[in-house]
Amino acid sequence: MEVSENGSAPDLDDEGMVDPNEDDNLEDNLRHLDEEINSEREEDDMDNFMEASGYEPKAEEDIRGWRELRDQIKTELEAAHRQRAPLSHLNKHLVLLNFATLRI
């Protein structure tokens, strides 16, 4: 039995059937329920993926500012250039540097 948005069960007639006037609410409730189920499936899929890969995200306690990030990217870009890194590697650093510059 579906629960309406106000938290109550739909009105039933004498035969236990849903009142026809509640069809719109039922459609909305079913749509919301379907969205919740899909969301839960996505979360379960992600949990299963993380578990299977052995990777656990770790929260950084040290949150740094954009200027410090930009300086770090510049240093890494210069080091990559000195080591004659492939252009794709240099481009990756340039994209990150541009993004960090926009955030300042």
N, C-alpha and C positions, 0 to 999 in steps of 0.2 A: 504494500500500500504506500503510495506516494504521500509525502508531507508537503503541504503548500508553503509558500514563502512566509506566511505568518506563523508557521510552525504547527499548524493543526492539520489533521487528516481531512481529505475531501469529504463533502457531504454525500451521504449514501441515501438512496430511496428505500422504501419498504422491502424491496427484493435484494438489497445489498449492492445495487448498481450505483455507479457514480452519477451524480446529478449532471445532466447534459449541459447545464450552464457553466460547469467547471471545466469543460474541455480545453479552453484557452489556458487556464492555469495549469492543467495537467501537461499540456504541450510544453509550456515554459519549464515546469518542474522536470520533465523528462529531458529537455535540452540541457538544463543545469546539471542534472545527474550524469548525463553522458559526458559533459565537459569535465566533471569531477573524476569520473572513472578514467578518462583518457589522461588526465593530469597525474592520477595515481599510477597508471601504467608507465608513463614516462619516468616518473620518479623511481619506480621499481626497476625499470630497464637500466637507468643510470646507476642505481645501486648495484645491480648485478654486473654491469660493465666494470665498475670500480673494483668490485670484489674479485672478478675474474682476472683483471689486469694486475692486481696486487698494488695498485696505486691508490694512495690516500692523500687527498688534498690537505696541505698543511697551511694553517693561517699564520701569516707573518705578524709578529708582534711589533716589529719595527717598521712603521709606516713612514715613508720618506716623501719629501716634497717634489714637485715637478722640476724645479731648478736642479736639484741634486740628481734626479733621474736623467735630465738632459745632459748634465756634465758627464755622468757615467757613460751614456750612449756615445757622446763625442769621443771620450777616451777609447772606448772599444772600437769605434769606427776608425780612429787614427791607427790603432794597433792592427786592425784587419787590413788597412791600406798598406802599412809597412810590410806585412806578411804576404802581400799580393794575393789576398783572398779573392775568390770568384766574385764576379759582379753581382750575382744574386745575393751573396752574403752582405756585400756593401749596400745594396739596395734595401735589404731588410733593415739595416741600421739607419739608413736615411729616412725610411718611412716612419720608424719609431721616433727618430729625432724630430721630424716635422710634426708628428702628433704631440710630442712632449712640448714643443715650442708653442703650439696652438693653445695648450692648456695653461700656460703661464699667464 
